[in-house]
Amino acid sequence: MTTLKLTVPTMACGACTSTITQAIHKVDPDAEVEADPSTKLVKINTVASNAEITEAIAAAGYPIA
């Protein structure tokens, strides 16, 4: 498992974190996701690649900084 730390500047609320978490779980259903809208940071423990996770979050409407 790899731990990714990504900055998502447009993440602003609980609904944003839910959407991002769902997008990540489509790529890796077993991923552990911690998203904090106040710091704009998303921490992910996953077996998926950085590219896969980044693309999934961006496809959900939240580009990575």
C-alpha positions as MATLAB code, in Angstrom:
seq = 'MTTLKLTVPTMACGACTSTITQAIHKVDPDAEVEADPSTKLVKINTVASNAEITEAIAAAGYPIA';
ca = [
       0.000    0.000    0.000;
       1.120    3.512   -0.782;
       0.223    6.689    1.084;
      -0.564    9.647   -1.153;
      -0.968   13.215    0.075;
      -2.718   15.447   -2.429;
      -3.807   19.075   -2.321;
      -7.293   19.720   -3.706;
      -7.771   23.533   -3.764;
     -11.478   23.381   -4.688;
     -12.472   21.065   -1.814;
     -14.579   23.243    0.444;
     -17.066   21.169    2.457;
     -18.243   17.778    3.621;
     -20.058   17.141    0.351;
     -16.773   17.723   -1.499;
     -14.971   15.208    0.701;
     -17.752   12.675    0.146;
     -17.562   13.060   -3.643;
     -13.770   12.749   -3.613;
     -13.916    9.681   -1.358;
     -16.462    8.011   -3.650;
     -14.285    8.735   -6.704;
     -11.264    7.156   -4.999;
     -13.279    4.103   -3.946;
     -14.285    3.520   -7.588;
     -10.575    3.008   -8.360;
      -9.667    1.207   -5.112;
     -12.642    0.030   -3.007;
     -10.331   -0.742   -0.065;
      -8.570    2.628   -0.003;
      -8.413    4.514    3.285;
      -9.258    8.170    2.695;
      -8.845   11.152    5.033;
      -9.998   14.440    3.510;
      -9.885   17.775    5.319;
     -11.611   20.703    3.598;
     -10.010   23.237    5.959;
      -6.470   22.298    4.891;
      -7.442   21.145    1.350;
      -5.441   17.950    1.952;
      -6.491   14.432    1.019;
      -4.471   11.539    2.473;
      -5.035    8.199    0.775;
      -3.691    4.730    1.649;
      -4.141    2.774   -1.574;
      -2.826    0.084   -3.870;
      -3.766    2.227   -6.904;
      -1.192    4.428   -8.637;
      -0.872    8.154   -8.076;
      -2.020    8.710  -11.675;
      -5.142    6.575  -11.222;
      -6.145    8.389   -8.036;
      -5.381   11.845   -9.460;
      -7.406   11.113  -12.602;
     -10.364    9.807  -10.574;
     -10.446   12.909   -8.355;
     -10.094   15.240  -11.358;
     -12.870   13.353  -13.208;
     -15.118   13.998  -10.201;
     -14.535   17.731  -10.715;
     -11.696   18.352   -8.269;
      -8.379   18.973  -10.036;
      -5.227   18.374   -7.995;
      -2.896   21.300   -7.338;
];
